[in-house]
Every structure is written in C-alpha cells, then in structure tokens.
Amino acid sequence: MEISNPLTDAIENVFVTGINFKNANVNIRSAFSITTPKVLECYELAKKYKFRNFIVLSTCNRTEIYGIGSEKLAEEIILRVTGQDPEVFNQYKFTKHAEEALEHIFYVASGLNSQILGDYEILGQFRGACKTAKAHLLLGPVFERMANTCIQASKEIKTKTALSKGTVSASYAAIEVIKERFVNQTINVLLIGTGKLGNNIAKNIRHYLPEVKLSVTNRTRAKTQELVNLYGFDEIAFDALNEKAKDFEVIIICANISQLLPEYFAHATTGLMLDLSVPESVHPDLYKRNTPEVLNIDDISRILERSIDQRKAYLPVAKNIISRHVAAFTDWFKLYKQREYIIVIKEMLGKESQQCPYLLSLDDTTREQKVHNALQAFVKKLKQNPDLVFEPEQVIASFKALNHSQIESNN
C-alpha cells in the first residue's frame, strides 16, 4: 500500500507585499490606493492567476496584499489596477515571507502596526477585507483559519491591555484637534463624506462636541439623510459644496472630491480643514496659505503621538499574545499540508484495530481512544518534522507496540 504525502499550501510561500505609512507619505499612498471597484478587479485577476488565498487591504495608511504563492504576481496586480510606474512602486514597496509575513498580518489586525498605535478600527477593516476575499472564493481554508486567529489575538489584546484605550483612531483624532483649536467656541462644521469614517466622526461630534452645529453632505443623498434623520444634523446639497463651504469654521473631508477650489476661501470663515481622505482631496494651493490651516491624515497622526507613549507600556504583553497565537497557527499550518496523509494513517489504524483480537475485545469507545492515542503520537512526530513519511509497515508496527503489553497478556 502506497501512502501519498501531498505538499499543498506551505508556510514558506506566505507573503505580504505593498506600500504603507512606514515607507511612503500620503501622496505616494494615494497613488497606490485601491478603491472598492479596483479591489474587485484585483480579486478577478487573482483568480486568473490561480491564487487560492489572497487578501487586499487598502486603507488610508496602507495598500497591502496577503497571499500564498508568488508575490511578484500580486505586485503585478497592484500595478495593473493602479496604473502606476513600477519604478516608483519598487522604490517604496516592502515584502515579507513565511513566519515574518504571518507576524506582520497579526500585527496589522491588532493595531500594533498602525500609524496610530493601538488603532482598533483596523480590525474592522481587516475583517471587511477578509469577508470580501471570501465572497470572491479567495479566502481558502488556510487564510480563513489565519483570519479567525488574528481576530482572536486582537480581541485578547483589547481585553488584557489598554493599548486601544483613548485616542486611537482618526475619527476620534478629528475631535481632539477641533477641541484644541476651538476651545469653548460654538462653531459650524461641515462633514463631507458619510461612509464608515464619516459616520464615526459624526457620532463622535454628537457625543463629545454637542455644542457644535454640524452639517453633512455626500454624493449619495440617501446616506446623508440617514445621518440627518438619526442625529438631526443639517444637510447641504453636494452640488452646492463650493458655494456653501466657505461659511464653515471647520471642514472635515472623508471622501475623494475635487470641488474645494482655492478661490472660494479667499475671504472665508474657514479656519481649519481636516483632509482624512486618501487620495487627498484638498487642492495643493490651499496648503500654501495660512488660512485655512490644512491637516492631512499624516498630520493628524503626528499630533496623536503625544498619547502613544502611554500605550507603549502595553506592547510587551500585546506582542506575547500575538507570538502565542502565531505559534499556534503555525503549528496548525505545518500540519495542514499533511492533512490527507494524516487521514490515511487514521484509516490504517482504524482497520488494524478491527483485526487485533485484543482490541476487538474492548468496547467501541476504548478502542477509538486507542486509535486516537496512536494517531496523536504520529501527529507529534509530524509537528517536529512536517516532511516525515511513514511506511505502512511502520504505522502498523508502532500501533502494535503501543498495545504490546496488553496483547501479550491477552495471549
């Protein structure tokens, strides 16, 4: 009898590639940002390239692809959907492989690899990316297991540390900046964009700055009306944006737009613009003026660094939690490629248990436990050496050896 030992997905073929805030500023990240339609295009290309585990994570801080296989093909997909220069990409990209790549993914999902340390919003973005990958049949068994383990690690960190307490997200950071710039003032604020980030900012304004008069606008009016109906905010028409924008002391942008023209702010009341969109929406000429003050996502993150030191005290605990979860997943992954082989061994042990007179004298539960114990002994050896191959004779001999004393006494 021949036992196959198929090599399927292997840990050394796991990769991470892309661009993030550590090596690229917001302008570069904007160039390689992948919008939702482009993400779907990525997945269609990934299927053509025969990927089985492939996740695209594109946020304001990163455009990264996690996969098993060729990172070169993944990079080709990024370049194809963004239309950017390969030389620029190669200048700013990073790649990781095997265990280093897995650790990176766990760090990202847990907020340890965020521009704002402990950013818990990234977990929702990570889960969303995994959900989309699964919908496109690109979250295979390996990455689905990995995603679930990442989520478990992130939740444990949130429960056992204070790493995610306080100002840890861009949505709350906007509130902190407004409070600092306009102490005890009643101001008019315009929120452009009512997606997830815009919704979070609106909720935070209602909770932390109830005295602020907030107006909202969005290309899709239905989304604007949801916030208006829920919180009683004012609404302005999106096509009246340039005409109305100059009347607000603060403008927060959470959507990609190109309508805020510099000439409308020559005599405007606007003192502060927070551009949290990637790519940036504010016209470059506005950055050259003293009024309004314009802050982008990188500026916001630097302001928040004041509270980072307090969170750093919890990093050792968080890293230990991640190390434990990565190790557990790695153990599972190393055995995953042996799954068909382990099934064959289990079947051989089951057949042998039906032929041994001593074992046949035992009840079914006890006999199944004997098979289980023997199987675990083989699994333990495979963990130590995943490429180990047992000949059928070895399997039978080892199984008999485990029960030798009982068999001898029975005879």
N, C-alpha and C positions, 0 to 999 in steps of 0.2 A: 504493500500500500504506500502510495506516494503522498506526502504532505506538502502542500504549497505554502509559501511564506511570502505573500504578496506585499510589495512596498507601495503604499498608496501615498497619501499626503505625509510629508516628512517635515520635522521641525526646522531642519536646516533650510527649507525652501520658503519659510515665512519671511515676508519682507514688509518694510514701511518705506515709502518714498513720497517726497513732496516738498512743500515750502511752508515755513511757519515764522512766527514773530521773532524767533531767536536769531535768524539769519537774514530776514528780509523785512524792510519797513512797509508801511501801509500801502505805499504806491506800488511796490513790487507785488505784494499780496493781492492788491486789487487786480493787477494784470492777470494773475493766475486764479482768481476767484471763479468758482464753478457754480453757476446758478442752478436752480432746480431743473429746468429743461435740459441743461447741459449735463447734470448728474445722470439723468435718464439716458442721455446719449452715451455717457461713459459706460453704463451698465450694458447697453446694447453691444457696444464694441467689445466689452469684456467677455460677453457670451460668444462672440465670434472668435475671440482668441482662446476659447475653451477654458476660461477660468471657472473654478467651482466655488472658490472662497475669495470674495472681492468686495471691499467696503470703501466708499468715497465719503470722506468727512471734510466738508468745506464750510468754514466759519469765518468770522472777521479776523481771527488770529492764525488760521492755517488752511491750507489745501493739502490734504494727505490721503494717500491710498494705502490700505492694508490688504494684503493678499497672500496667496500661496502660489508660487510659480516664478515667473520672470518679471522682475521689477522694471526691466527695460521696456517690456510691452506696456506696463502700466504708465510709465513716463511718456511713451508714445501716445497713449490715450489722452493724457493731460495736455500735451502739446497740440494734439489734433482738435480737441474741443475748445481750447482757449485761443488757438491761433497765434501763440506767442513764439518768440525766437528761441530755438533750442540752446543757443549760447547763453542767453540770459537765464534760462532755467538751470542750466548746468552750473552757472556761477552761484546760484542761491540755494539749490536743492540740497537735501540730505537723504541718506539711505541708511537703513539698519536691517540686519538679518538675524534669523534664528531667535535665540533667547533674548538678545538685545532688542529686537523688534517687538517681541511679546511684552517685554517690560515697558517699552515706550507706549504701547497701546494701553496698558493698565494705568500708567501714569497719566495719560491724557484723559481717560474716562473718569479718573478720580480727582481731577483738578490739580494734580501736582505738576503738570506740565503746561499750565495755563499762564497767560500773561499776568493775570491777577491770581496769585497763589490761592488755591482752595476754591476756585470758581466752580460752584456746584451746578451752574446752568449747563456746563459742558456735558454732564451726564445725560441730560435730556437730548442734547444734540447728537451725542453718540448713539443713544437708543434709537433716535429717529433715523440715523444713517443705517443702522443695522436692520431696522424694520423695512426700509426701502430696498436694501440689498436682498433681503429675504423675499420681498414681493417680486423681485426680478430673478429669483432662484439662484442667487449668488451668495447666500449665507448657508454654506454647506454644514454638515454635522460638526466639523472641526471649529469653524468660526462661530457657529451658534453656541457651542459649549464655551468658547472663549468669551463671547459677549456676555453670557449669563454669569460667568465667573468674574468678569470685570465689574459688572453691576453689583454683585455681592460684595466685592472688595470695596467699591466706592461707598456703599451703604454702611459697611462696617466702619470705615474711616469717619464717616459723618457721625455715627453713633458714639464711637470711642474717643474722638478727638474734637477739638474746637477749631479745626482747620477751616471749616466752611462758615464759621460764625462771623457776623459783622459785614463789612463792606467787601463782598467777594464777587460782584457781578457788575457788568456795565450798566444794567438797568438801575441798580441802586447807586452806582457811582455818579450818574447824572444828577440824582437828587442831592448828593453830598456837594457837588460843585455848585449847584444853584443855591443851596443854603449858605455856602461860604461866600458867594459873590453878592447875594442879595439878602443880607441879614435883616430879618423882621420887616421885609417890604412886601407889599401886595403888588404882584406883577402879573402880566399877561404872558402866557406861554403857549407857543404853537408846537404841536407834535405832528410831524409829517411821517406817516407810515404807521399802520396799525396791525402789523404782523405780530409774531410772538414777542420780539423785543419791545416793540411799541406798546403792546398790551401790558407788559411788565412795568414799563416806565409809567404808563397811565395809572396803574394800580398803586405804584409807589408814590406818585404825586398825590393821589387822593388820600393815601394813608399818612404820609409824612409831611405833606405841604397842603393841608386842606384849604388854606387861605389863598392859594394860587388859583387864578382863573385860567383854566386850560381849554384850548380849542384844538380840535383834531381834524386831520384831512388825510385822505388816501385815494389812490386811483380808483379802487373799487369801493363805491359808496356804501355798499352793504356792510362791509367791515367797519367803516366809520360809524354807521348807525348803531351797530352792536354796542360800541363803547358809549355813544351818546345816550342810548336807552338805558344802559346799565348804570352809568355814573352821573348822567345829567350834564356831560360836557357840551360845550358849544361845537358846532360844525361849520367848517368853511368849505366851499366848493374847491376841488382840486384845480380846476382851470382858472380860478381866481387867486392862485397861490402868490404870484409875484405882486399883484396889486395889494393883497392883504398882509403879506409877510412883514412889511416894514413897520407895522403897527404893534408888533410884539417885542417885549424886552428880551425874551429868550426864545430861541428856535431850536428844537431838537429834531434831528433828521435820522430816521431809521429805515429809509427806503432809498433806492437808487433813483435820483432825479437829476434833471439838468435845467431846472427852471428858475433857480435863485440867481438872478442876474445882478451883477455888482452895482449897476446904476440905480437900482431900486433902494439902495442902502446909503446913499449919499447924505440924506437928512433923516434917516430912520431912527426910531427909538430903540432899535435892537442893540443891546449891549453884549450879548453872548449867543454864540451859535455852537451847538454840540453836534458834530457830524459823526454819528456812530455807524454810518453805512460803509460797507466795503463792496464795491469800489466807492471812493469818496464822492460826495455829491456837491460840495461847496466849490464854487468857481475859484480857481487859483488866485485871481486878482484880489479876492476878499482877504486872503492871508496876508497880503501886503499892507493892509490898512490897520490902523489902531482900533478902529471901531467898524463893525463889531469885532469882539475877540472871538476867534475861531479855534476850537479844540477838536482834534480828531480822536479816534479810538486809542492811538498810541499815547497821546497827551493825557487822556483820561487815566490810562493805566499807570503812567508815571506819577500822577497825583495820588493814586491809591497806594503807592508803595510805602507810604508813611505807616500804614497799618499792617504791612506784611511781616515786619519783624516779630510781632506778637504771635503770628501764626507759625512762624518758622520753628518755634519751640516744639510743635507737634509733629514736625517732619519725621524724626526717627521712628515714632510709633506708626505713622502712616506708611512709611517705607517698609517696616517689618510686616505690616498687614499685607501689603502688596507682594512682598517676597514670598510669603506663605501661600498666597493664592496662585501666584505664578508657578511656584514649585508644584503645587497640586495639579494645576492644569498641565504642566509639562510632563508629569508622570503619566497622566491620562493620555496625553497626546502621543507619547512614545509607545504606549501600548495600543493606541488606536490603529496604527498601521499593521498591527499583528492580530487585529480582531478576527479575521477569517481563520487564521492559524489557531487561535485560542478556541474557536468554536469547534474546529476539527479535533483538537486534543480532548475537549469536553465530550464530544461524541464517542471517541475511542474509550475514554474512561467509563462512560455510561455502558457501552457494550461489554467491556471487561467485567463490570460489576454484575452483569446479568449472567456471567459464565462461571464465576467463582462460587463454589458450593458454600463456603463460609459466609460470603456476603449475601448470598441468596437466603440464608437462614435468618437474616436480620430483617427488621421491619423497613418499610419504604423510606421513612424519614431518616433513620440511622444510615441506611445505605446511601441516600442522597447526600448526607453530611460527609460521608467518607469520600465521595466523588468530589464534593466541593473543596474539602481539605487538600486533596491531591492536586486539584486544578490550581488552587492558590499557591501551592508550592512551585508549580511551573511558572505561574504569573510572576512570582517573586524573582525567579531566576531571569525571566524576560525583562523585568524592570532594571535589573543590574546589567543586562546585556541584550538590548532590544533586537539585535541581529542574530541571536542564538537560534539554532534549528535543532529540534529533537527528532531523532529517527523513531519510527513507530515502536521498534523493539525497546528503546529507552523509555518510552512512555509507559508501556506495559510493565517493564521491569521495575520502574520506580513506583508504580502503583502497587504492585505486589509487595515490594519492600516495605511500604508504609503499613501494610496489613500482615506482614510476615509472621509476627509472633502469634497473632490470632489464628492465622491459617494453620500454623504448625500445631498449636494446641488443639485445634479442632480435629486435626487428623489423628 
